Amino acid sequence: MSERGIEGADFQHHGIHPIEIFVDGVTVITHRHRLSGLQIRELGAKDRVSGFKTEIVTGHVRVIPDHEELEVRNEEHFRTVKEIYLDGELVISRSKTLNGRQIRELGPADRVDGFETQEVDERGKKVRSIGDTEEIEIHEHERFRTVPNHGGPGASL
């Protein structure tokens, strides 16, 4: 019998016990013992499903692909994230909107102060500069790089 066909008290009768997990810090209940990355996000906030990935943060922290199913355990923690590229490296953001400084802060600490953030295309060509206080909506696998500011720390002479 499918999960959808088992309701209320029937769960106890069939030996199916609810599992309590956390998605972005919020408790959610599921009766399914195997869930995909997408199904886990769908249990959380509706505005954090599309354009996000699911990261398990209990035990071995990793991003779970949308179609990969895993055994979920009581009190496991998951969070919704966006993967973007910064200086050619995949980094993870929990926020939908970031400013230029916040993007740089996702990478190495020595490339924050004295640098600026640029959005680049797939070939690494500059699309635009993003100011330290300019908030932008980030999209999955968008590409950014850090470059030295002229005259500030880290600038080439």
Backbone as CSV, one residue per row, in Angstrom:
resi,resn,N_x,N_y,N_z,CA_x,CA_y,CA_z,C_x,C_y,C_z
1,MET,0.843,-1.176,0.000,0.000,0.000,0.000,0.889,1.239,0.000
2,SER,0.541,2.216,-0.767,1.346,3.431,-0.839,1.186,4.249,0.428
3,GLU,2.179,5.124,0.695,2.108,6.001,1.858,0.854,6.860,1.801
4,ARG,0.500,7.304,0.621,-0.650,8.172,0.462,-1.937,7.480,0.916
5,GLY,-1.988,6.169,0.779,-3.182,5.421,1.167,-3.258,5.123,2.648
6,ILE,-2.174,5.347,3.399,-2.169,5.086,4.833,-2.322,6.421,5.535
7,GLU,-3.381,6.597,6.301,-3.626,7.878,6.945,-3.791,7.716,8.452
8,GLY,-3.460,8.777,9.187,-3.707,8.881,10.622,-3.303,7.663,11.425
9,ALA,-4.273,7.074,12.136,-4.015,5.948,13.030,-3.514,4.727,12.271
10,ASP,-3.791,4.643,10.957,-3.332,3.506,10.164,-1.806,3.420,10.147
11,PHE,-1.089,4.540,10.312,0.372,4.498,10.337,0.840,3.598,11.471
12,GLN,0.263,3.780,12.657,0.648,2.969,13.805,0.282,1.510,13.561
13,HIS,-0.873,1.278,12.979,-1.343,-0.081,12.706,-0.402,-0.818,11.765
14,HIS,0.161,-0.122,10.802,1.055,-0.734,9.818,2.527,-0.664,10.233
15,GLY,2.792,-0.159,11.436,4.169,-0.116,11.923,5.002,0.988,11.315
16,ILE,4.379,1.969,10.700,5.101,3.095,10.105,5.066,4.241,11.104
17,HIS,6.237,4.627,11.577,6.317,5.675,12.589,6.814,6.971,11.959
18,PRO,6.280,8.086,12.430,6.741,9.372,11.875,8.202,9.627,12.223
19,ILE,8.870,10.318,11.316,10.263,10.708,11.504,10.299,12.227,11.576
20,GLU,10.961,12.738,12.593,11.102,14.185,12.772,12.487,14.585,12.270
21,ILE,12.518,15.458,11.256,13.784,15.986,10.756,13.711,17.507,10.796
22,PHE,14.836,18.135,10.565,14.902,19.592,10.570,15.348,20.074,9.196
23,VAL,14.587,20.999,8.625,14.931,21.615,7.350,15.071,23.113,7.614
24,ASP,16.276,23.627,7.444,16.583,25.030,7.748,16.177,25.397,9.176
25,GLY,16.412,24.456,10.105,16.148,24.712,11.516,14.709,24.536,11.949
26,VAL,13.818,24.208,11.022,12.408,24.039,11.342,12.079,22.546,11.374
27,THR,11.372,22.121,12.402,10.976,20.727,12.528,9.900,20.384,11.512
28,VAL,10.105,19.292,10.786,9.087,18.771,9.871,8.936,17.281,10.142
29,ILE,7.766,16.762,9.858,7.465,15.353,10.099,7.220,14.669,8.760
30,THR,7.805,13.497,8.605,7.570,12.685,7.415,7.319,11.250,7.856
31,HIS,6.599,10.515,7.050,6.376,9.090,7.308,7.183,8.241,6.341
32,ARG,7.933,8.906,5.464,8.769,8.189,4.501,10.169,8.044,5.070
33,HIS,10.724,6.890,4.940,12.047,6.618,5.475,13.141,6.884,4.440
34,ARG,12.773,6.998,3.180,13.723,7.329,2.113,13.196,8.560,1.388
35,LEU,14.052,9.570,1.283,13.676,10.817,0.614,14.815,11.270,-0.281
36,SER,14.457,11.934,-1.370,15.462,12.524,-2.257,15.769,13.941,-1.774
37,GLY,16.824,14.526,-2.313,17.154,15.904,-1.972,15.995,16.845,-2.240
38,LEU,15.330,16.668,-3.383,14.177,17.504,-3.726,13.026,17.288,-2.748
39,GLN,12.729,16.058,-2.407,11.627,15.769,-1.484,11.884,16.371,-0.103
40,ILE,13.128,16.394,0.330,13.451,17.002,1.623,13.161,18.504,1.571
41,ARG,13.604,19.180,0.486,13.325,20.622,0.353,11.830,20.894,0.316
42,GLU,11.078,20.026,-0.336,9.626,20.225,-0.443,8.924,20.157,0.914
43,LEU,9.559,19.574,1.904,8.994,19.541,3.251,9.172,20.873,3.969
44,GLY,10.099,21.688,3.495,10.405,22.965,4.136,9.657,24.125,3.498
45,ALA,10.251,25.304,3.606,9.644,26.536,3.076,9.507,26.453,1.558
46,LYS,8.344,26.772,1.064,8.042,26.640,-0.372,8.898,27.556,-1.244
47,ASP,9.364,28.688,-0.695,10.187,29.596,-1.491,11.650,29.163,-1.532
48,ARG,11.983,28.011,-0.943,13.356,27.523,-0.947,13.456,26.146,-1.601
49,VAL,12.548,25.868,-2.540,12.564,24.584,-3.249,13.253,24.757,-4.596
50,SER,12.675,25.565,-5.459,13.215,25.777,-6.799,14.479,26.635,-6.743
51,GLY,15.526,26.190,-7.449,16.766,26.948,-7.506,17.702,26.687,-6.341
52,PHE,17.360,25.770,-5.472,18.188,25.431,-4.324,18.630,23.980,-4.406
53,LYS,19.573,23.613,-3.563,20.026,22.239,-3.366,19.795,21.906,-1.897
54,THR,19.850,20.627,-1.578,19.695,20.179,-0.194,21.049,19.733,0.330
55,GLU,21.414,20.229,1.492,22.666,19.840,2.123,22.340,19.144,3.441
56,ILE,22.925,17.974,3.650,22.777,17.299,4.931,23.873,17.843,5.835
57,VAL,23.510,18.228,7.049,24.492,18.810,7.957,24.646,17.976,9.228
58,THR,24.086,16.784,9.232,24.278,15.833,10.321,25.294,14.816,9.831
59,GLY,26.347,14.602,10.590,27.361,13.628,10.179,28.227,14.187,9.067
60,HIS,28.361,13.422,7.977,29.181,13.836,6.832,28.412,14.895,6.033
61,VAL,28.849,16.148,6.107,28.168,17.254,5.444,28.413,17.153,3.938
62,ARG,27.324,17.166,3.175,27.438,17.117,1.717,26.125,17.554,1.089
63,VAL,26.204,17.970,-0.177,25.016,18.327,-0.947,24.423,17.040,-1.518
64,ILE,23.114,16.905,-1.386,22.413,15.725,-1.880,21.748,16.088,-3.206
65,PRO,22.086,15.394,-4.288,21.422,15.673,-5.570,19.905,15.483,-5.475
66,ASP,19.183,16.212,-6.304,17.721,16.182,-6.261,17.124,14.788,-6.385
67,HIS,17.734,13.918,-7.177,17.137,12.607,-7.415,17.764,11.500,-6.584
68,GLU,18.803,11.821,-5.809,19.415,10.798,-4.949,18.549,10.611,-3.707
69,GLU,18.181,9.373,-3.435,17.423,9.069,-2.231,18.361,8.601,-1.146
70,LEU,18.048,8.982,0.088,18.815,8.495,1.208,17.882,8.136,2.340
71,GLU,18.360,7.283,3.195,17.621,6.882,4.388,17.664,8.048,5.367
72,VAL,16.505,8.556,5.763,16.471,9.658,6.725,16.234,9.093,8.114
73,ARG,16.896,9.712,9.070,16.809,9.263,10.451,16.224,10.370,11.316
74,ASN,15.619,9.981,12.381,15.021,10.920,13.309,16.052,11.958,13.762
75,GLU,15.644,13.229,13.746,16.429,14.376,14.199,17.624,14.722,13.313
76,GLU,17.633,14.253,12.053,18.681,14.684,11.129,18.410,16.119,10.708
77,HIS,19.490,16.818,10.395,19.392,18.227,10.011,19.790,18.403,8.546
78,PHE,18.966,19.193,7.842,19.207,19.521,6.445,19.052,21.027,6.289
79,ARG,19.705,21.583,5.276,19.486,23.001,4.966,19.473,23.173,3.462
80,THR,18.803,24.225,3.041,18.718,24.534,1.619,19.828,25.517,1.280
81,VAL,20.501,25.258,0.170,21.657,26.059,-0.219,21.649,26.303,-1.724
82,LYS,22.452,27.269,-2.134,22.706,27.518,-3.552,24.192,27.315,-3.789
83,GLU,24.528,26.623,-4.865,25.927,26.435,-5.238,26.277,27.448,-6.313
84,ILE,27.354,28.195,-6.071,27.857,29.138,-7.066,29.371,28.926,-7.176
85,TYR,29.943,29.479,-8.220,31.392,29.404,-8.399,32.011,30.738,-8.010
86,LEU,33.063,30.668,-7.214,33.832,31.841,-6.839,35.296,31.524,-7.120
87,ASP,35.879,32.281,-8.020,37.273,32.048,-8.428,37.481,30.602,-8.885
88,GLY,36.491,30.073,-9.593,36.588,28.732,-10.158,36.273,27.600,-9.195
89,GLU,36.014,27.909,-7.934,35.714,26.892,-6.924,34.227,26.926,-6.584
90,LEU,33.647,25.760,-6.390,32.251,25.665,-5.985,32.136,26.056,-4.514
91,VAL,31.277,27.025,-4.206,31.022,27.447,-2.826,29.520,27.404,-2.589
92,ILE,29.138,27.424,-1.327,27.738,27.268,-0.964,27.246,28.497,-0.222
93,SER,26.064,28.965,-0.621,25.408,30.077,0.052,24.055,29.604,0.566
94,ARG,23.683,30.042,1.745,22.359,29.718,2.282,21.345,30.795,1.902
95,SER,21.825,31.906,1.363,20.957,33.038,1.065,20.661,33.139,-0.428
96,LYS,19.481,33.679,-0.753,19.097,33.925,-2.148,19.685,35.222,-2.673
97,THR,19.909,36.167,-1.762,20.462,37.460,-2.154,21.732,37.714,-1.357
98,LEU,22.729,38.233,-2.053,24.010,38.556,-1.442,24.526,39.850,-2.045
99,ASN,25.361,40.554,-1.294,26.046,41.706,-1.873,27.461,41.273,-2.250
100,GLY,28.209,42.156,-2.872,29.543,41.815,-3.346,30.466,41.308,-2.251
101,ARG,30.436,41.960,-1.099,31.290,41.519,0.015,30.872,40.135,0.509
102,GLN,29.576,39.901,0.651,29.100,38.602,1.129,29.490,37.470,0.175
103,ILE,29.497,37.752,-1.110,29.948,36.745,-2.078,31.408,36.416,-1.824
104,ARG,32.250,37.443,-1.666,33.678,37.209,-1.403,33.890,36.448,-0.102
105,GLU,33.047,36.702,0.891,33.189,36.036,2.191,32.914,34.534,2.112
106,LEU,32.346,34.065,1.020,32.148,32.623,0.827,33.448,31.915,0.477
107,GLY,34.440,32.681,0.079,35.741,32.126,-0.309,36.792,32.371,0.763
108,PRO,38.065,32.328,0.363,39.167,32.515,1.316,39.142,33.904,1.958
109,ALA,39.441,33.943,3.258,39.408,35.198,4.022,40.398,36.228,3.497
110,ASP,41.499,35.784,2.873,42.497,36.742,2.389,42.099,37.387,1.060
111,ARG,40.915,37.079,0.556,40.446,37.687,-0.690,39.142,38.466,-0.469
112,VAL,38.965,39.006,0.740,37.770,39.789,1.056,38.112,41.278,1.061
113,ASP,38.908,41.715,2.029,39.285,43.130,2.118,40.280,43.469,1.016
114,GLY,40.060,44.606,0.377,40.953,45.053,-0.689,40.639,44.437,-2.046
115,PHE,39.524,43.748,-2.145,39.125,43.111,-3.397,37.724,43.560,-3.779
116,GLU,37.389,43.348,-5.032,36.023,43.583,-5.493,35.496,42.285,-6.096
117,THR,34.183,42.222,-6.238,33.521,41.038,-6.785,33.049,41.339,-8.188
118,GLN,33.330,40.419,-9.095,32.850,40.546,-10.470,32.047,39.303,-10.845
119,GLU,30.942,39.524,-11.542,30.221,38.406,-12.154,30.923,38.120,-13.473
120,VAL,31.137,36.843,-13.782,31.817,36.467,-15.022,30.983,35.433,-15.762
121,ASP,31.194,35.346,-17.079,30.497,34.327,-17.864,31.265,33.005,-17.798
122,GLU,30.793,32.010,-18.522,31.411,30.675,-18.475,32.866,30.672,-18.946
123,ARG,33.233,31.652,-19.766,34.611,31.738,-20.258,35.493,32.598,-19.358
124,GLY,34.924,33.121,-18.278,35.692,33.949,-17.349,35.725,35.417,-17.701
125,LYS,34.935,35.831,-18.707,34.902,37.231,-19.113,33.970,38.012,-18.184
126,LYS,34.437,39.193,-17.776,33.670,40.035,-16.861,32.329,40.431,-17.472
127,VAL,31.258,40.233,-16.684,29.928,40.686,-17.061,29.673,42.040,-16.407
128,ARG,30.014,42.123,-15.105,29.835,43.379,-14.367,30.493,43.274,-13.007
129,SER,30.717,44.421,-12.383,31.204,44.486,-10.998,29.998,44.563,-10.074
130,ILE,30.125,43.966,-8.901,29.043,43.983,-7.905,29.588,44.686,-6.670
131,GLY,28.993,45.808,-6.346,29.451,46.607,-5.209,29.273,45.891,-3.880
132,ASP,30.067,46.312,-2.909,30.027,45.685,-1.587,28.672,45.804,-0.896
133,THR,27.888,46.814,-1.236,26.567,46.975,-0.618,25.431,46.704,-1.611
134,GLU,25.766,46.379,-2.843,24.760,46.101,-3.877,24.255,44.663,-3.737
135,GLU,22.983,44.511,-3.390,22.414,43.169,-3.238,21.907,42.664,-4.583
136,ILE,22.252,41.411,-4.870,21.779,40.779,-6.092,21.184,39.422,-5.734
137,GLU,20.288,38.948,-6.579,19.775,37.592,-6.418,20.751,36.657,-7.117
138,ILE,21.209,35.649,-6.396,22.146,34.700,-6.994,21.389,33.499,-7.535
139,HIS,21.957,32.895,-8.556,21.341,31.745,-9.209,22.306,30.574,-9.185
140,GLU,21.749,29.389,-9.165,22.536,28.163,-9.116,23.611,28.167,-10.195
141,HIS,24.840,27.878,-9.780,26.029,27.763,-10.627,26.442,29.058,-11.333
142,GLU,25.964,30.182,-10.826,26.431,31.474,-11.328,27.913,31.612,-10.992
143,ARG,28.641,32.407,-11.782,30.098,32.501,-11.637,30.521,33.916,-11.232
144,PHE,31.447,33.953,-10.263,31.985,35.205,-9.758,33.490,35.048,-9.572
145,ARG,34.177,36.194,-9.540,35.597,36.171,-9.213,35.916,37.378,-8.350
146,THR,37.022,37.263,-7.635,37.519,38.380,-6.834,38.741,38.947,-7.535
147,VAL,38.813,40.262,-7.571,39.962,40.931,-8.174,40.402,42.050,-7.218
148,PRO,41.711,42.338,-7.152,42.186,43.396,-6.270,41.572,44.749,-6.636
149,ASN,41.217,45.522,-5.604,40.814,46.909,-5.816,42.065,47.697,-6.145
150,HIS,41.929,48.767,-6.884,43.073,49.614,-7.175,43.349,50.510,-5.979
151,GLY,44.581,50.424,-5.462,44.981,51.280,-4.361,44.687,50.739,-2.975
152,GLY,43.896,49.696,-2.836,43.594,49.125,-1.528,44.507,47.969,-1.207
153,PRO,44.353,47.366,-0.015,45.152,46.192,0.329,44.950,45.101,-0.707
154,GLY,45.993,44.463,-1.111,45.906,43.409,-2.115,46.033,43.926,-3.532
155,ALA,46.097,45.231,-3.724,46.210,45.773,-5.071,47.624,45.585,-5.594
156,SER,47.713,45.339,-6.879,49.049,45.213,-7.471,49.594,46.596,-7.747
157,LEU,50.889,46.730,-7.572,51.523,48.028,-7.788,52.072,48.145,-9.167
